[in-house]
Amino acid sequence: MARTQGSHSDITGPRIRAAALGLFARHGFAAVSMRQIAGAVGVQAGALYNYTPDKQTLLYELMRGHLNDLLAARAAEMPGADPMARLENFTRFHIRFHIERPDEVFIAYMELRNLEPANFTEIERLRRAYEDELETILRDGVKSGVFAVSDPRIVTYAVIAMLNGVNTWYRAGGRLSLEEVEALYWDMVRKSVSA
């Protein structure tokens, strides 16, 4: 199939991903058709298949891209050795990173059910790598006596769920600055795990 006149792969590919991201976040993966994505981009539906084999692959690539970006950004952090400092760094990092990506966060958590088994396994592996860091911080804090956590895996899930909640209510220019939100959430996380 010939490429649509005026189409450029380095422009159209990212536009397709951005349109799919917005539509999936707004309407849900199952409710969005390839035709709708094409319409949002301004190309014929058949042209999408020059960029992705199917809608499932598009969802998987959006999730994988988000998680790879998350893991790369997290690897660039220098949190130190102290469990309390590492936990504060993780808390603040999570809020800052995710507040700029509300659609990606929504899709990463709400659309897992729509992944085919092999894709689910890979996305789960990437998510687990991120969650494992927090669980390790909590376990190290328990060993050093600064945290009182009976089940670090469950507390990991609870902390991440709490931090993800910021995306549902925070708005720039609102009553609290992002720095104030980080400080409040850090205080809640610290108190919830401290010995």
CNS distance restraints for C-alpha pairs under 8 A (distance, minus, plus):
assign (resid   1 and name CA) (resid  46 and name CA) 7.95 0.50 0.50
assign (resid   1 and name CA) (resid  47 and name CA) 7.61 0.50 0.50
assign (resid   3 and name CA) (resid   7 and name CA) 6.53 0.50 0.50
assign (resid   3 and name CA) (resid  47 and name CA) 6.62 0.50 0.50
assign (resid   3 and name CA) (resid  50 and name CA) 7.93 0.50 0.50
assign (resid   4 and name CA) (resid  43 and name CA) 7.00 0.50 0.50
assign (resid   4 and name CA) (resid  44 and name CA) 7.70 0.50 0.50
assign (resid   4 and name CA) (resid  47 and name CA) 7.07 0.50 0.50
assign (resid   7 and name CA) (resid  11 and name CA) 7.54 0.50 0.50
assign (resid   7 and name CA) (resid  12 and name CA) 6.35 0.50 0.50
assign (resid   8 and name CA) (resid  12 and name CA) 5.68 0.50 0.50
assign (resid   9 and name CA) (resid  13 and name CA) 5.48 0.50 0.50
assign (resid   9 and name CA) (resid  51 and name CA) 7.94 0.50 0.50
assign (resid  10 and name CA) (resid  14 and name CA) 6.93 0.50 0.50
assign (resid  11 and name CA) (resid  15 and name CA) 6.33 0.50 0.50
assign (resid  12 and name CA) (resid  16 and name CA) 6.06 0.50 0.50
assign (resid  12 and name CA) (resid  41 and name CA) 7.70 0.50 0.50
assign (resid  13 and name CA) (resid  17 and name CA) 6.42 0.50 0.50
assign (resid  13 and name CA) (resid  51 and name CA) 6.13 0.50 0.50
assign (resid  14 and name CA) (resid  18 and name CA) 6.09 0.50 0.50
assign (resid  15 and name CA) (resid  19 and name CA) 6.02 0.50 0.50
assign (resid  15 and name CA) (resid  41 and name CA) 6.29 0.50 0.50
assign (resid  16 and name CA) (resid  20 and name CA) 6.05 0.50 0.50
assign (resid  16 and name CA) (resid  37 and name CA) 6.86 0.50 0.50
assign (resid  16 and name CA) (resid  38 and name CA) 7.37 0.50 0.50
assign (resid  16 and name CA) (resid  41 and name CA) 6.14 0.50 0.50
assign (resid  16 and name CA) (resid  48 and name CA) 7.58 0.50 0.50
assign (resid  17 and name CA) (resid  21 and name CA) 6.00 0.50 0.50
assign (resid  17 and name CA) (resid  58 and name CA) 7.33 0.50 0.50
assign (resid  17 and name CA) (resid  62 and name CA) 7.14 0.50 0.50
assign (resid  18 and name CA) (resid  22 and name CA) 6.27 0.50 0.50
assign (resid  19 and name CA) (resid  23 and name CA) 6.10 0.50 0.50
assign (resid  19 and name CA) (resid  37 and name CA) 6.02 0.50 0.50
assign (resid  19 and name CA) (resid  40 and name CA) 6.14 0.50 0.50
assign (resid  19 and name CA) (resid  41 and name CA) 6.54 0.50 0.50
assign (resid  20 and name CA) (resid  24 and name CA) 5.82 0.50 0.50
assign (resid  20 and name CA) (resid  37 and name CA) 5.77 0.50 0.50
assign (resid  20 and name CA) (resid  58 and name CA) 7.72 0.50 0.50
assign (resid  20 and name CA) (resid  59 and name CA) 8.00 0.50 0.50
assign (resid  21 and name CA) (resid  25 and name CA) 6.09 0.50 0.50
assign (resid  21 and name CA) (resid  62 and name CA) 7.22 0.50 0.50
assign (resid  21 and name CA) (resid 103 and name CA) 6.65 0.50 0.50
assign (resid  21 and name CA) (resid 104 and name CA) 7.17 0.50 0.50
assign (resid  21 and name CA) (resid 107 and name CA) 7.90 0.50 0.50
assign (resid  22 and name CA) (resid  26 and name CA) 6.05 0.50 0.50
assign (resid  22 and name CA) (resid 103 and name CA) 6.63 0.50 0.50
assign (resid  23 and name CA) (resid  27 and name CA) 5.76 0.50 0.50
assign (resid  23 and name CA) (resid  28 and name CA) 7.09 0.50 0.50
assign (resid  23 and name CA) (resid  29 and name CA) 7.76 0.50 0.50
assign (resid  23 and name CA) (resid  32 and name CA) 6.72 0.50 0.50
assign (resid  23 and name CA) (resid  37 and name CA) 7.40 0.50 0.50
assign (resid  24 and name CA) (resid  28 and name CA) 4.49 0.50 0.50
assign (resid  24 and name CA) (resid  29 and name CA) 4.70 0.50 0.50
assign (resid  24 and name CA) (resid  31 and name CA) 7.95 0.50 0.50
assign (resid  24 and name CA) (resid  32 and name CA) 6.58 0.50 0.50
assign (resid  24 and name CA) (resid 107 and name CA) 7.15 0.50 0.50
assign (resid  25 and name CA) (resid  29 and name CA) 7.62 0.50 0.50
assign (resid  25 and name CA) (resid 103 and name CA) 5.46 0.50 0.50
assign (resid  25 and name CA) (resid 104 and name CA) 7.80 0.50 0.50
assign (resid  25 and name CA) (resid 106 and name CA) 6.42 0.50 0.50
assign (resid  25 and name CA) (resid 107 and name CA) 5.98 0.50 0.50
assign (resid  27 and name CA) (resid  31 and name CA) 6.05 0.50 0.50
assign (resid  27 and name CA) (resid  32 and name CA) 6.71 0.50 0.50
assign (resid  28 and name CA) (resid  32 and name CA) 6.65 0.50 0.50
assign (resid  28 and name CA) (resid 111 and name CA) 7.56 0.50 0.50
assign (resid  29 and name CA) (resid  59 and name CA) 7.78 0.50 0.50
assign (resid  29 and name CA) (resid 111 and name CA) 6.88 0.50 0.50
assign (resid  29 and name CA) (resid 114 and name CA) 7.37 0.50 0.50
assign (resid  30 and name CA) (resid 114 and name CA) 7.64 0.50 0.50
assign (resid  32 and name CA) (resid  36 and name CA) 6.44 0.50 0.50
assign (resid  32 and name CA) (resid  37 and name CA) 7.48 0.50 0.50
assign (resid  33 and name CA) (resid  37 and name CA) 6.57 0.50 0.50
assign (resid  33 and name CA) (resid  55 and name CA) 7.91 0.50 0.50
assign (resid  34 and name CA) (resid  38 and name CA) 6.14 0.50 0.50
assign (resid  34 and name CA) (resid  45 and name CA) 6.30 0.50 0.50
assign (resid  34 and name CA) (resid  48 and name CA) 7.54 0.50 0.50
assign (resid  34 and name CA) (resid  55 and name CA) 6.68 0.50 0.50
assign (resid  35 and name CA) (resid  39 and name CA) 6.09 0.50 0.50
assign (resid  35 and name CA) (resid  44 and name CA) 7.65 0.50 0.50
assign (resid  35 and name CA) (resid  45 and name CA) 4.98 0.50 0.50
assign (resid  36 and name CA) (resid  40 and name CA) 6.22 0.50 0.50
assign (resid  37 and name CA) (resid  41 and name CA) 6.38 0.50 0.50
assign (resid  37 and name CA) (resid  45 and name CA) 7.78 0.50 0.50
assign (resid  38 and name CA) (resid  42 and name CA) 5.90 0.50 0.50
assign (resid  38 and name CA) (resid  43 and name CA) 5.15 0.50 0.50
assign (resid  38 and name CA) (resid  44 and name CA) 5.81 0.50 0.50
assign (resid  38 and name CA) (resid  45 and name CA) 5.01 0.50 0.50
assign (resid  38 and name CA) (resid  47 and name CA) 7.75 0.50 0.50
assign (resid  38 and name CA) (resid  48 and name CA) 6.60 0.50 0.50
assign (resid  39 and name CA) (resid  43 and name CA) 6.21 0.50 0.50
assign (resid  39 and name CA) (resid  44 and name CA) 7.18 0.50 0.50
assign (resid  39 and name CA) (resid  45 and name CA) 7.47 0.50 0.50
assign (resid  43 and name CA) (resid  47 and name CA) 6.42 0.50 0.50
assign (resid  43 and name CA) (resid  48 and name CA) 7.70 0.50 0.50
assign (resid  44 and name CA) (resid  48 and name CA) 7.37 0.50 0.50
assign (resid  45 and name CA) (resid  49 and name CA) 7.85 0.50 0.50
assign (resid  46 and name CA) (resid  50 and name CA) 7.83 0.50 0.50
assign (resid  47 and name CA) (resid  51 and name CA) 7.65 0.50 0.50
assign (resid  48 and name CA) (resid  52 and name CA) 6.33 0.50 0.50
assign (resid  49 and name CA) (resid  53 and name CA) 5.33 0.50 0.50
assign (resid  49 and name CA) (resid  54 and name CA) 6.94 0.50 0.50
assign (resid  52 and name CA) (resid  57 and name CA) 6.66 0.50 0.50
assign (resid  52 and name CA) (resid  58 and name CA) 6.33 0.50 0.50
assign (resid  53 and name CA) (resid  57 and name CA) 6.64 0.50 0.50
assign (resid  54 and name CA) (resid  58 and name CA) 6.50 0.50 0.50
assign (resid  55 and name CA) (resid  59 and name CA) 6.30 0.50 0.50
assign (resid  56 and name CA) (resid  60 and name CA) 6.19 0.50 0.50
assign (resid  56 and name CA) (resid 115 and name CA) 6.88 0.50 0.50
assign (resid  56 and name CA) (resid 116 and name CA) 7.60 0.50 0.50
assign (resid  57 and name CA) (resid  61 and name CA) 5.98 0.50 0.50
assign (resid  58 and name CA) (resid  62 and name CA) 6.19 0.50 0.50
assign (resid  59 and name CA) (resid  63 and name CA) 6.30 0.50 0.50
assign (resid  59 and name CA) (resid 115 and name CA) 7.73 0.50 0.50
assign (resid  60 and name CA) (resid  64 and name CA) 5.98 0.50 0.50
assign (resid  60 and name CA) (resid 115 and name CA) 6.99 0.50 0.50
assign (resid  60 and name CA) (resid 119 and name CA) 6.35 0.50 0.50
assign (resid  60 and name CA) (resid 123 and name CA) 7.78 0.50 0.50
assign (resid  61 and name CA) (resid  65 and name CA) 5.82 0.50 0.50
assign (resid  62 and name CA) (resid  66 and name CA) 6.25 0.50 0.50
assign (resid  62 and name CA) (resid 104 and name CA) 7.67 0.50 0.50
assign (resid  63 and name CA) (resid  67 and name CA) 6.24 0.50 0.50
assign (resid  63 and name CA) (resid 104 and name CA) 7.19 0.50 0.50
assign (resid  63 and name CA) (resid 107 and name CA) 7.21 0.50 0.50
assign (resid  63 and name CA) (resid 108 and name CA) 5.68 0.50 0.50
assign (resid  63 and name CA) (resid 123 and name CA) 7.06 0.50 0.50
assign (resid  64 and name CA) (resid  68 and name CA) 5.97 0.50 0.50
assign (resid  64 and name CA) (resid 123 and name CA) 6.27 0.50 0.50
assign (resid  64 and name CA) (resid 126 and name CA) 7.77 0.50 0.50
assign (resid  65 and name CA) (resid  69 and name CA) 6.08 0.50 0.50
assign (resid  66 and name CA) (resid  70 and name CA) 6.15 0.50 0.50
assign (resid  66 and name CA) (resid 104 and name CA) 6.47 0.50 0.50
assign (resid  66 and name CA) (resid 108 and name CA) 7.89 0.50 0.50
assign (resid  67 and name CA) (resid  71 and name CA) 6.10 0.50 0.50
assign (resid  67 and name CA) (resid 123 and name CA) 7.82 0.50 0.50
assign (resid  67 and name CA) (resid 126 and name CA) 6.34 0.50 0.50
assign (resid  67 and name CA) (resid 127 and name CA) 6.89 0.50 0.50
assign (resid  68 and name CA) (resid  72 and name CA) 6.06 0.50 0.50
assign (resid  68 and name CA) (resid 126 and name CA) 7.48 0.50 0.50
assign (resid  69 and name CA) (resid  73 and name CA) 6.06 0.50 0.50
assign (resid  70 and name CA) (resid  74 and name CA) 6.05 0.50 0.50
assign (resid  70 and name CA) (resid  97 and name CA) 7.53 0.50 0.50
assign (resid  71 and name CA) (resid  75 and name CA) 6.04 0.50 0.50
assign (resid  71 and name CA) (resid 129 and name CA) 7.96 0.50 0.50
assign (resid  71 and name CA) (resid 130 and name CA) 6.62 0.50 0.50
assign (resid  72 and name CA) (resid  76 and name CA) 6.48 0.50 0.50
assign (resid  73 and name CA) (resid  77 and name CA) 6.94 0.50 0.50
assign (resid  74 and name CA) (resid  93 and name CA) 7.69 0.50 0.50
assign (resid  79 and name CA) (resid  85 and name CA) 6.62 0.50 0.50
assign (resid  79 and name CA) (resid  86 and name CA) 4.98 0.50 0.50
assign (resid  79 and name CA) (resid  89 and name CA) 5.82 0.50 0.50
assign (resid  79 and name CA) (resid  90 and name CA) 7.83 0.50 0.50
assign (resid  80 and name CA) (resid  85 and name CA) 6.85 0.50 0.50
assign (resid  80 and name CA) (resid  86 and name CA) 6.27 0.50 0.50
assign (resid  81 and name CA) (resid  85 and name CA) 7.51 0.50 0.50
assign (resid  81 and name CA) (resid  86 and name CA) 6.84 0.50 0.50
assign (resid  82 and name CA) (resid  86 and name CA) 6.09 0.50 0.50
assign (resid  83 and name CA) (resid  87 and name CA) 6.00 0.50 0.50
assign (resid  83 and name CA) (resid 137 and name CA) 5.63 0.50 0.50
assign (resid  83 and name CA) (resid 138 and name CA) 7.24 0.50 0.50
assign (resid  83 and name CA) (resid 140 and name CA) 6.22 0.50 0.50
assign (resid  83 and name CA) (resid 141 and name CA) 5.14 0.50 0.50
assign (resid  83 and name CA) (resid 146 and name CA) 7.88 0.50 0.50
assign (resid  84 and name CA) (resid  88 and name CA) 6.25 0.50 0.50
assign (resid  84 and name CA) (resid 141 and name CA) 7.05 0.50 0.50
assign (resid  84 and name CA) (resid 146 and name CA) 7.46 0.50 0.50
assign (resid  84 and name CA) (resid 190 and name CA) 7.93 0.50 0.50
assign (resid  85 and name CA) (resid  89 and name CA) 6.11 0.50 0.50
assign (resid  86 and name CA) (resid  90 and name CA) 6.08 0.50 0.50
assign (resid  86 and name CA) (resid 137 and name CA) 6.74 0.50 0.50
assign (resid  87 and name CA) (resid  91 and name CA) 6.10 0.50 0.50
assign (resid  87 and name CA) (resid 134 and name CA) 7.36 0.50 0.50
assign (resid  87 and name CA) (resid 137 and name CA) 6.44 0.50 0.50
assign (resid  87 and name CA) (resid 138 and name CA) 7.74 0.50 0.50
assign (resid  87 and name CA) (resid 190 and name CA) 7.97 0.50 0.50
assign (resid  88 and name CA) (resid  92 and name CA) 6.19 0.50 0.50
assign (resid  88 and name CA) (resid 186 and name CA) 6.20 0.50 0.50
assign (resid  88 and name CA) (resid 190 and name CA) 7.76 0.50 0.50
assign (resid  89 and name CA) (resid  93 and name CA) 5.90 0.50 0.50
assign (resid  90 and name CA) (resid  94 and name CA) 5.96 0.50 0.50
assign (resid  90 and name CA) (resid 134 and name CA) 7.33 0.50 0.50
assign (resid  91 and name CA) (resid  95 and name CA) 6.47 0.50 0.50
assign (resid  91 and name CA) (resid 163 and name CA) 7.35 0.50 0.50
assign (resid  91 and name CA) (resid 182 and name CA) 7.57 0.50 0.50
assign (resid  91 and name CA) (resid 185 and name CA) 7.57 0.50 0.50
assign (resid  91 and name CA) (resid 186 and name CA) 6.18 0.50 0.50
assign (resid  91 and name CA) (resid 189 and name CA) 7.75 0.50 0.50
assign (resid  92 and name CA) (resid  96 and name CA) 6.20 0.50 0.50
assign (resid  92 and name CA) (resid 182 and name CA) 5.63 0.50 0.50
assign (resid  92 and name CA) (resid 183 and name CA) 8.00 0.50 0.50
assign (resid  92 and name CA) (resid 186 and name CA) 7.07 0.50 0.50
assign (resid  93 and name CA) (resid  97 and name CA) 5.90 0.50 0.50
assign (resid  94 and name CA) (resid  98 and name CA) 6.00 0.50 0.50
assign (resid  94 and name CA) (resid 163 and name CA) 7.02 0.50 0.50
assign (resid  95 and name CA) (resid  99 and name CA) 5.84 0.50 0.50
assign (resid  95 and name CA) (resid 163 and name CA) 6.29 0.50 0.50
assign (resid  95 and name CA) (resid 164 and name CA) 7.37 0.50 0.50
assign (resid  95 and name CA) (resid 166 and name CA) 7.20 0.50 0.50
assign (resid  95 and name CA) (resid 182 and name CA) 6.82 0.50 0.50
assign (resid  96 and name CA) (resid 100 and name CA) 7.08 0.50 0.50
assign (resid  96 and name CA) (resid 178 and name CA) 7.94 0.50 0.50
assign (resid  97 and name CA) (resid 101 and name CA) 7.24 0.50 0.50
assign (resid  98 and name CA) (resid 102 and name CA) 6.47 0.50 0.50
assign (resid  98 and name CA) (resid 105 and name CA) 6.70 0.50 0.50
assign (resid  98 and name CA) (resid 164 and name CA) 7.47 0.50 0.50
assign (resid  98 and name CA) (resid 167 and name CA) 7.37 0.50 0.50
assign (resid  99 and name CA) (resid 166 and name CA) 7.34 0.50 0.50
assign (resid  99 and name CA) (resid 167 and name CA) 5.72 0.50 0.50
assign (resid 101 and name CA) (resid 105 and name CA) 6.23 0.50 0.50
assign (resid 102 and name CA) (resid 106 and name CA) 6.11 0.50 0.50
assign (resid 102 and name CA) (resid 167 and name CA) 6.05 0.50 0.50
assign (resid 103 and name CA) (resid 107 and name CA) 6.15 0.50 0.50
assign (resid 104 and name CA) (resid 108 and name CA) 5.93 0.50 0.50
assign (resid 105 and name CA) (resid 109 and name CA) 6.38 0.50 0.50
assign (resid 105 and name CA) (resid 164 and name CA) 7.75 0.50 0.50
assign (resid 106 and name CA) (resid 110 and name CA) 5.76 0.50 0.50
assign (resid 106 and name CA) (resid 111 and name CA) 7.82 0.50 0.50
assign (resid 107 and name CA) (resid 111 and name CA) 5.16 0.50 0.50
assign (resid 107 and name CA) (resid 112 and name CA) 7.65 0.50 0.50
assign (resid 108 and name CA) (resid 112 and name CA) 6.60 0.50 0.50
assign (resid 111 and name CA) (resid 115 and name CA) 7.24 0.50 0.50
assign (resid 112 and name CA) (resid 120 and name CA) 6.71 0.50 0.50
assign (resid 115 and name CA) (resid 119 and name CA) 5.81 0.50 0.50
assign (resid 115 and name CA) (resid 120 and name CA) 5.26 0.50 0.50
assign (resid 116 and name CA) (resid 120 and name CA) 5.94 0.50 0.50
assign (resid 117 and name CA) (resid 121 and name CA) 6.13 0.50 0.50
assign (resid 118 and name CA) (resid 122 and name CA) 6.53 0.50 0.50
assign (resid 119 and name CA) (resid 123 and name CA) 6.25 0.50 0.50
assign (resid 120 and name CA) (resid 124 and name CA) 5.90 0.50 0.50
assign (resid 121 and name CA) (resid 125 and name CA) 6.15 0.50 0.50
assign (resid 122 and name CA) (resid 126 and name CA) 6.42 0.50 0.50
assign (resid 123 and name CA) (resid 127 and name CA) 6.18 0.50 0.50
assign (resid 124 and name CA) (resid 128 and name CA) 5.92 0.50 0.50
assign (resid 125 and name CA) (resid 129 and name CA) 6.33 0.50 0.50
assign (resid 126 and name CA) (resid 130 and name CA) 6.75 0.50 0.50
assign (resid 127 and name CA) (resid 131 and name CA) 6.24 0.50 0.50
assign (resid 128 and name CA) (resid 132 and name CA) 5.75 0.50 0.50
assign (resid 129 and name CA) (resid 133 and name CA) 6.74 0.50 0.50
assign (resid 130 and name CA) (resid 134 and name CA) 7.18 0.50 0.50
assign (resid 131 and name CA) (resid 135 and name CA) 6.28 0.50 0.50
assign (resid 131 and name CA) (resid 156 and name CA) 6.71 0.50 0.50
assign (resid 131 and name CA) (resid 157 and name CA) 7.72 0.50 0.50
assign (resid 132 and name CA) (resid 136 and name CA) 5.98 0.50 0.50
assign (resid 133 and name CA) (resid 137 and name CA) 6.30 0.50 0.50
assign (resid 134 and name CA) (resid 138 and name CA) 6.28 0.50 0.50
assign (resid 134 and name CA) (resid 156 and name CA) 6.16 0.50 0.50
assign (resid 135 and name CA) (resid 139 and name CA) 6.14 0.50 0.50
assign (resid 135 and name CA) (resid 152 and name CA) 5.64 0.50 0.50
assign (resid 135 and name CA) (resid 153 and name CA) 5.90 0.50 0.50
assign (resid 135 and name CA) (resid 155 and name CA) 7.96 0.50 0.50
assign (resid 135 and name CA) (resid 156 and name CA) 5.64 0.50 0.50
assign (resid 136 and name CA) (resid 140 and name CA) 6.03 0.50 0.50
assign (resid 137 and name CA) (resid 141 and name CA) 6.16 0.50 0.50
assign (resid 138 and name CA) (resid 142 and name CA) 6.23 0.50 0.50
assign (resid 138 and name CA) (resid 147 and name CA) 6.94 0.50 0.50
assign (resid 138 and name CA) (resid 149 and name CA) 7.39 0.50 0.50
assign (resid 138 and name CA) (resid 152 and name CA) 6.00 0.50 0.50
assign (resid 138 and name CA) (resid 156 and name CA) 7.90 0.50 0.50
assign (resid 139 and name CA) (resid 143 and name CA) 6.25 0.50 0.50
assign (resid 139 and name CA) (resid 152 and name CA) 6.35 0.50 0.50
assign (resid 140 and name CA) (resid 144 and name CA) 6.22 0.50 0.50
assign (resid 141 and name CA) (resid 145 and name CA) 6.04 0.50 0.50
assign (resid 141 and name CA) (resid 146 and name CA) 5.23 0.50 0.50
assign (resid 141 and name CA) (resid 147 and name CA) 4.96 0.50 0.50
assign (resid 142 and name CA) (resid 146 and name CA) 6.07 0.50 0.50
assign (resid 142 and name CA) (resid 147 and name CA) 4.69 0.50 0.50
assign (resid 142 and name CA) (resid 148 and name CA) 5.92 0.50 0.50
assign (resid 142 and name CA) (resid 149 and name CA) 6.60 0.50 0.50
assign (resid 145 and name CA) (resid 195 and name CA) 6.76 0.50 0.50
assign (resid 146 and name CA) (resid 194 and name CA) 5.92 0.50 0.50
assign (resid 146 and name CA) (resid 195 and name CA) 5.31 0.50 0.50
assign (resid 147 and name CA) (resid 193 and name CA) 5.21 0.50 0.50
assign (resid 147 and name CA) (resid 194 and name CA) 4.37 0.50 0.50
assign (resid 147 and name CA) (resid 195 and name CA) 4.57 0.50 0.50
assign (resid 148 and name CA) (resid 193 and name CA) 5.62 0.50 0.50
assign (resid 148 and name CA) (resid 194 and name CA) 5.63 0.50 0.50
assign (resid 148 and name CA) (resid 195 and name CA) 4.41 0.50 0.50
assign (resid 149 and name CA) (resid 155 and name CA) 7.33 0.50 0.50
assign (resid 149 and name CA) (resid 193 and name CA) 5.95 0.50 0.50
assign (resid 151 and name CA) (resid 155 and name CA) 6.27 0.50 0.50
assign (resid 152 and name CA) (resid 156 and name CA) 5.94 0.50 0.50
assign (resid 153 and name CA) (resid 157 and name CA) 6.52 0.50 0.50
assign (resid 154 and name CA) (resid 158 and name CA) 6.26 0.50 0.50
assign (resid 155 and name CA) (resid 159 and name CA) 6.01 0.50 0.50
assign (resid 156 and name CA) (resid 160 and name CA) 6.20 0.50 0.50
assign (resid 157 and name CA) (resid 161 and name CA) 6.06 0.50 0.50
assign (resid 158 and name CA) (resid 162 and name CA) 6.15 0.50 0.50
assign (resid 159 and name CA) (resid 163 and name CA) 6.16 0.50 0.50
assign (resid 159 and name CA) (resid 189 and name CA) 6.90 0.50 0.50
assign (resid 160 and name CA) (resid 164 and name CA) 6.01 0.50 0.50
assign (resid 161 and name CA) (resid 165 and name CA) 6.35 0.50 0.50
assign (resid 162 and name CA) (resid 166 and name CA) 7.45 0.50 0.50
assign (resid 163 and name CA) (resid 185 and name CA) 7.39 0.50 0.50
assign (resid 164 and name CA) (resid 168 and name CA) 7.79 0.50 0.50
assign (resid 165 and name CA) (resid 169 and name CA) 7.29 0.50 0.50
assign (resid 166 and name CA) (resid 170 and name CA) 5.63 0.50 0.50
assign (resid 170 and name CA) (resid 174 and name CA) 7.44 0.50 0.50
assign (resid 172 and name CA) (resid 177 and name CA) 7.00 0.50 0.50
assign (resid 172 and name CA) (resid 178 and name CA) 7.38 0.50 0.50
assign (resid 173 and name CA) (resid 177 and name CA) 7.11 0.50 0.50
assign (resid 176 and name CA) (resid 180 and name CA) 5.88 0.50 0.50
assign (resid 176 and name CA) (resid 181 and name CA) 6.39 0.50 0.50
assign (resid 177 and name CA) (resid 181 and name CA) 6.32 0.50 0.50
assign (resid 178 and name CA) (resid 182 and name CA) 6.14 0.50 0.50
assign (resid 179 and name CA) (resid 183 and name CA) 6.24 0.50 0.50
assign (resid 180 and name CA) (resid 184 and name CA) 6.18 0.50 0.50
assign (resid 181 and name CA) (resid 185 and name CA) 6.10 0.50 0.50
assign (resid 182 and name CA) (resid 186 and name CA) 5.92 0.50 0.50
assign (resid 183 and name CA) (resid 187 and name CA) 6.17 0.50 0.50
assign (resid 184 and name CA) (resid 188 and name CA) 6.38 0.50 0.50
assign (resid 185 and name CA) (resid 189 and name CA) 6.09 0.50 0.50
assign (resid 186 and name CA) (resid 190 and name CA) 5.95 0.50 0.50
assign (resid 187 and name CA) (resid 191 and name CA) 6.11 0.50 0.50
assign (resid 188 and name CA) (resid 192 and name CA) 6.11 0.50 0.50
assign (resid 189 and name CA) (resid 193 and name CA) 6.56 0.50 0.50
assign (resid 190 and name CA) (resid 194 and name CA) 5.82 0.50 0.50
